[in-house]
Amino acid sequence: MALLVVFGGLPGTGKTSVSRAVADALGATFLRLDSVEVAMQRGGIDLRDAPVGYAVAHAIAVDQLRAGRPVVVDAVNPVAIARAGWQQTAASCDAELRLVRVVLPDEAEHRRRVETRVADIEAHVLPTWPEVTAARHDPWVEPHLELDNSSSLAVAVATVLAWLESTSEPTSAPASPTERVARGMARLSVADAGEVFTLQLAAWVREGRECGTLEIPPLQESIDDVRAGLLDAGKRAWGLRENGRLIAMVRLSMLDATTAFVGRLGVVPDLIGTGLGAATLRFVEAQVPPGTTRIELVTGLGSVSNHVFYEHMGYELVSRDSDAGTVRFAKPLT
Ligand SMILES: CC(C)(COP(=O)(O)OP(=O)(O)OC[C@H]1O[C@@H](n2cnc3c(N)ncnc32)[C@H](O)[C@@H]1OP(=O)(O)O)[C@@H](O)C(=O)NCCC(=O)NCCS
């Protein structure tokens, strides 16, 4: 079944950036209503009386969906009838419709974005703040994702992709990192070695930079070392995959009967700082065998952001190894 993702929301909320990135991630046809309408206006068509831009967009979407290609639509879709039109288009192509409403709850920030943005389509006249606030907007009563776009583009895109992937009924609340981890974290095997190697190299450059050296184990391991780690019966590894992409991972082993060791906790660089690291660490803490009384881990001596992160997560620095350039953190389990 082809997928039709329709974005809506007031001008200036950042729909275009998010929907374009979602289309790229899905390999979908990106259908931007502004592009259609500006082209028509430049061809001499007056759209004030007839919203034919939507009709053209629907016709293009139908061709794409019937060919089995996913489509992502970027349009204001302010009135109920506009959204009902997409429902009809989806139904006529036997496609699944998912609606995303982009919002910016902070009105001052929204106004700032409306007043400072620059048109990226030639001859596109952008609406002013009074025009944005005066236009008619029907309440969204249809099932949809309400996307608060106050944070970064990466967070917005990850939220939409996670929601699209969920098979549950559409909800107005985006999934939290904890929910995403609970839903998607799965054991990694040697078949995942290539992806683990790639994530490892991408994620640990950050620690390498902070420590001023690339000579740290995660950056020095070869693909064969990674394979060996995944084959090691004493180490269990988990990964979080969203839309086919490995975005977070972690590994757990036992140092002795009561002490667990967490290693290779990493998040892809574009999603660092979005809560996935904390959720992944909490996940692995819950995987320790019964009888475990302490968790330990090691990080770079100069990796200050990791120190801050682990302290934030309840770990305490217990020793330093200046020769190895590492520090050991530990947390008692109660
Ligand atoms: C370490 C790592 C896994 C942390 O994951 P993350 O997704 O960036 O962290 P989160 O977004 O989950 O942050 C969790 C909390 O720690 C805080 N935190 C994280 N890094 C911080 C920093 N440098 N300074 C202050 N607070 C920080 C966050 O504010 C957040 O707090 P909150 O839950 O109260 O909002 C991630 O940065 C990473 O993959 N780094 C590269 C690989 C690496 O070095 N791994 C560790 C090897 S030991």
The ligand as a Tripos MOL2 file, in Angstrom:
@<TRIPOS>MOLECULE
LIG
   48    50     1     0     0
SMALL
NO_CHARGES

@<TRIPOS>ATOM
      1 C1         27.2870    9.7950   24.9820 C.3       1 LIG1
      2 C2         26.0100    9.7820   24.1770 C.3       1 LIG1
      3 C3         25.5680    8.3470   23.9600 C.3       1 LIG1
      4 C4         24.9220   10.5550   24.9250 C.3       1 LIG1
      5 O1         23.7390   10.4890   24.1900 O.3       1 LIG1
      6 P1         22.8630   11.7920   23.8420 P.3       1 LIG1
      7 O2         21.7680   11.3370   22.9610 O.co2     1 LIG1
      8 O3         23.7610   12.8540   23.3300 O.co2     1 LIG1
      9 O4         22.3500   12.2370   25.2700 O.3       1 LIG1
     10 P2         20.8700   12.6280   25.6800 P.3       1 LIG1
     11 O5         20.2970   13.5410   24.6840 O.co2     1 LIG1
     12 O6         20.1290   11.3760   25.9650 O.co2     1 LIG1
     13 O7         21.1610   13.4110   27.0290 O.3       1 LIG1
     14 C5         20.7320   12.9160   28.2580 C.3       1 LIG1
     15 C6         20.8560   13.9720   29.2860 C.3       1 LIG1
     16 O8         22.2200   14.3080   29.5440 O.3       1 LIG1
     17 C7         22.4220   15.6980   29.3380 C.3       1 LIG1
     18 N1         23.6930   15.9040   28.6530 N.ar      1 LIG1
     19 C8         24.2040   15.1230   27.6830 C.ar      1 LIG1
     20 N2         25.4030   15.6360   27.2820 N.ar      1 LIG1
     21 C9         25.5900   16.7660   27.9960 C.ar      1 LIG1
     22 C10        26.6110   17.7460   28.0320 C.ar      1 LIG1
     23 N3         27.6980   17.6790   27.2580 N.pl3     1 LIG1
     24 N4         26.4870   18.7540   28.8920 N.ar      1 LIG1
     25 C11        25.3940   18.8500   29.6850 C.ar      1 LIG1
     26 N5         24.3880   17.9650   29.6890 N.ar      1 LIG1
     27 C12        24.4850   16.9340   28.8570 C.ar      1 LIG1
     28 C13        21.2850   16.1490   28.4570 C.3       1 LIG1
     29 O9         20.9780   17.5110   28.6840 O.3       1 LIG1
     30 C14        20.1480   15.2700   28.9000 C.3       1 LIG1
     31 O10        19.5370   15.7810   30.0580 O.3       1 LIG1
     32 P3         17.9480   15.7510   30.2660 P.3       1 LIG1
     33 O11        17.5670   14.3010   30.1480 O.co2     1 LIG1
     34 O12        17.7750   16.3170   31.6260 O.co2     1 LIG1
     35 O13        17.4050   16.5890   29.1790 O.co2     1 LIG1
     36 C15        26.1860   10.4670   22.7960 C.3       1 LIG1
     37 O14        26.5950   11.7880   22.9960 O.3       1 LIG1
     38 C16        27.1970    9.7800   21.8760 C.2       1 LIG1
     39 O15        26.8290    8.8720   21.1270 O.2       1 LIG1
     40 N6         28.4580   10.2320   21.8920 N.am      1 LIG1
     41 C17        29.4910    9.6950   21.0070 C.3       1 LIG1
     42 C18        29.9100    8.3170   21.3920 C.3       1 LIG1
     43 C19        30.4330    8.2600   22.8020 C.2       1 LIG1
     44 O16        31.3110    9.0170   23.1760 O.2       1 LIG1
     45 N7         29.8600    7.3520   23.6020 N.am      1 LIG1
     46 C20        30.2110    7.1830   24.9850 C.3       1 LIG1
     47 C21        31.4030    6.3490   25.0810 C.3       1 LIG1
     48 S1         31.8100    5.9600   26.7430 S.3       1 LIG1
@<TRIPOS>BOND
     1     1     2 1
     2     2     3 1
     3     2     4 1
     4     2    36 1
     5     4     5 1
     6     5     6 1
     7     6     7 2
     8     6     8 1
     9     6     9 1
    10     9    10 1
    11    10    11 2
    12    10    12 1
    13    10    13 1
    14    13    14 1
    15    14    15 1
    16    15    16 1
    17    15    30 1
    18    16    17 1
    19    17    18 1
    20    17    28 1
    21    18    19 ar
    22    18    27 ar
    23    19    20 ar
    24    20    21 ar
    25    21    22 ar
    26    21    27 ar
    27    22    23 1
    28    22    24 ar
    29    24    25 ar
    30    25    26 ar
    31    26    27 ar
    32    28    29 1
    33    28    30 1
    34    30    31 1
    35    31    32 1
    36    32    33 2
    37    32    34 1
    38    32    35 1
    39    36    37 1
    40    36    38 1
    41    38    39 2
    42    38    40 1
    43    40    41 1
    44    41    42 1
    45    42    43 1
    46    43    44 2
    47    43    45 1
    48    45    46 1
    49    46    47 1
    50    47    48 1
@<TRIPOS>SUBSTRUCTURE
     1 LIG1         1 GROUP 0 **** ****
